[in-house]
Every structure is written in C-alpha cells, then in structure tokens.
Amino acid sequence: MKRNLLLTPGPTQLPAPVCEALGRPIIHHRTPQFQAILKEAVDGLKHIFQTKNDVLILTSSGTGGMEAAVCNLLSPKDQAITVDGGKFGERWTELCQAYGVDAKVLKIKWGQAPTAAQIKQILDEEKNIKAVFVTLVETSTGVTTDIKAIGEVVKKTNAVLVVDAISGLGAVDLQTDNWGVDVVVAGSQKGLMLPPGLAFVSVSSKAWALMEKSTNPKYYFNLKEAKKAAEKTDTPFTPAIGIVIALNESIKLMKAAGLEKLFSHYARLAKGTRAAAQALGLSLLAEDSCISNAVTPINLPVGIDGEKLAKIMRDTHGITVAGGQDAVKGKIIRISHMGCLDEYDMLTGIACLEKVLHEMGHKFQLGAGVAAAQKFFNTK
Ligand SMILES: *Cc1c(COP(=O)(O)O)cnc(C)c1O
C-alpha cells in the first residue's frame, strides 16, 4: 500500500473531517436543510474572502468563475488589462479574447510579478480600461502579486480590479475589501482543501454596476441570476451538494485555526522548503521579492528531466509534486504548501526529492535538504 501525498497546487491534501463529510449520503438541495448549509457556507466564505460583498457559489472548476467574471463584467470591444507572466495570467487574456474584449497585455518575465506602477502606466495611457485582471498566486511560476498596491492604483479609476485567487485564497493574505478588490474568483481544490467542483466569485457594488452594462452572452454563468437565487438562499441550478457540505467542514477548520495563523503556517512550510532547495544547490524560478508562500518553484540542474523526476516520485514513492508548464516544462518542479499539510509532509517530500535527484545523478550531500528544512522548522 503506497501513500498518496499530494504536494501539488491543486488538488490538495484533504483534512479528515472533509473526507468524512464527502462520505455522507446525499441530501436534496431544494430543502430547508440544504438552505441552512448554503447560508453557513456563504457566511463562512465571506470570512475567508475578508469581504462584506456578495459571494456566489458556482458549480464548475475555478476557470468557470474566471469565465463568469469576464462575460458578466464586459462587452465586446471593451478594453481590459491582463498580465502575461505565467499560464494563469494568460488564461485571463484568452478568456477576454474569447468574448471579444480588447486585452491590453502587460508582458512580464516568468518569475516576476506585475507592479502597481506598470498597471498605473497602462491606466494612464488608455483612458477606457473597464477591468484589470490579475492573479493572486501565479501557480505556474510560484509568484504572489502585490494586490494591495495594485488596488491602490485601480480604485482611483473607473476600472474594476478582478483577482484570480483560485490558488492562494486561504493560504496567503487577500484583504478583498481593505485592498479594494472588486471581484475575487476562487476554487474549491486549492487553499480551501476540497475536491474540485466549486468556484466562488465575490462581487462589489462597483462591479455590479459595470455588470448592468454588459452585453456579452451568458447563461449558465449569469451572475445576476445567481444573485437573484442567492437572495432566496438558493442556486439557479443543481449545486455540487456534497462539496458544499464539505466546504462547511473546511471553513470550520480554517476559522478554528485563524486566518493569520494559517498564513504564517504556510509561510513557514514555504521557507523551510526554500532552505532545503538552497542546501541541495537548487535555485528558485521566482524572484525573492515576489516568491509565493503557496507553492515553491524549484529550478532543476541541467540534465535532470523534471518530468521524469516527478513521475518517479509519484509512481514509485507515492509523492506527487507538479512539473513545469510551457517554457519551463521538464526544467522545474513545484512543491505546494497549500492543503492539509504540515512540516513532516514537507520533510517527507524533500527526502523523496533527494533520493530521486541522487539516483538521477545530481551531486550533493544526501540529507542536506532535510537537515536545512529541519533546522529551519526547529528554530523558527
Ligand atoms: C488552478 C488554477 C486555475 C484553474 O482552475 P481550474 O479549477 O483548473 O479551472 C486558475 N488560476 C490559478 C492561479 C490556478 O492555480
């Protein structure tokens, strides 16, 4: 019997009470019982999102929430800013293009984060920008964006700020209301420690006002319909009932831990993992100033095939890490800290990484990564 340790940035490792809730018999959704569950879920999500805005629950993967943001906010030929610095920023551009939106793409190097000054420059030059789309944690590069600084810039304009927080919500800080974020999109299978299947979208009054003007076609992802149903503690379509029930378990755990504590827990796991990488002679893809505490992107030595490394870790040892995407495919691995994980899970992953790197011919002192992480965990 092999273990199945998920050190991947979605899906993530589930807590036992979430697994237990997922095993319960199904109930019907048009019932007072489910309405009570739905209400608890929405209230809990507002806490995690740090918002008083509406939070809508959609049944889809995270990308459905992103599509909802684009097709509800904008109309064909509207202008928007997107960031090309990783796979998921690129997704905002592709979604805009699919809906005929004129995306002004800010191109940045993989491993860097867009700055507020860069966003401000485009907003100053283009007077008709309706929306700015950014990514909290660019999972493909392990970068966290300074949303607070970008919020300062965008809130002084007519544009709305839309944040893909699918990766990172619950693991790194995102103060939706304090930072002036109009729309936040999240998904169930990352920081919220659930199976995939739910997307969450928070909407500010500034964003609702823009939605009134949108002429793009929409049906399943019509957020006005979702809001109308939510006002009656209902959903327009059959929700993923079981995952909503399990969501209340994960929210309970997150509330009991406290958001601040959770953020510092994940920061600690990330820093220990970075110390291990350094001790193994490996550099990181993301720059120090913006490296994420949700996922650590490790550059591999020349000649070590990252796809093969990840496959051996998974198939031989039952420990799953993510490989690289696009330009860095085969060149990096990504170790996630999100999910129900602690320092011993990190040490297990690092030990396995060492074993396979050693077998593949990378030269280093066996145990050096584990020792560096242990030292960090036991002194910090
Ligand atoms: C995982 C992820 C998504 C995509 O979510 P799906 O649930 O696969 O649709 C979008 N953005 C970011 C930053 C992600 O990490």
The ligand as an SDF file (V2000), in Angstrom:
LIG
                    3D

 15 15  0  0  0  0  0  0  0  0999 V2000
   -5.6570   26.0150  -10.6710 C   0  0  0  0  0  0  0  0  0  0  0  0
   -5.7260   27.4120  -11.1310 C   0  0  0  0  0  0  0  0  0  0  0  0
   -6.7050   27.8430  -12.0220 C   0  0  0  0  0  0  0  0  0  0  0  0
   -7.6050   26.9130  -12.7670 C   0  0  0  0  0  0  0  0  0  0  0  0
   -8.5320   26.3180  -12.0360 O   0  0  0  0  0  0  0  0  0  0  0  0
   -9.3580   25.0640  -12.5760 P   0  0  0  0  0  0  0  0  0  0  0  0
  -10.0360   24.6940  -11.3150 O   0  0  0  0  0  0  0  0  0  0  0  0
   -8.4060   24.0480  -13.0900 O   0  0  0  0  0  0  0  0  0  0  0  0
  -10.2720   25.5460  -13.6140 O   0  0  0  0  0  0  0  0  0  0  0  0
   -6.7600   29.1830  -12.3430 C   0  0  0  0  0  0  0  0  0  0  0  0
   -5.8870   30.0480  -11.8250 N   0  0  0  0  0  0  0  0  0  0  0  0
   -4.9210   29.6680  -10.9860 C   0  0  0  0  0  0  0  0  0  0  0  0
   -3.9600   30.6880  -10.4650 C   0  0  0  0  0  0  0  0  0  0  0  0
   -4.7980   28.3430  -10.6150 C   0  0  0  0  0  0  0  0  0  0  0  0
   -3.8140   27.9580   -9.8020 O   0  0  0  0  0  0  0  0  0  0  0  0
  1  2  1  0
  2  3  1  0
  2 14  2  0
  3  4  1  0
  3 10  2  0
  4  5  1  0
  5  6  1  0
  6  7  2  0
  6  8  1  0
  6  9  1  0
 10 11  1  0
 11 12  2  0
 12 13  1  0
 12 14  1  0
 14 15  1  0
M  END
$$$$
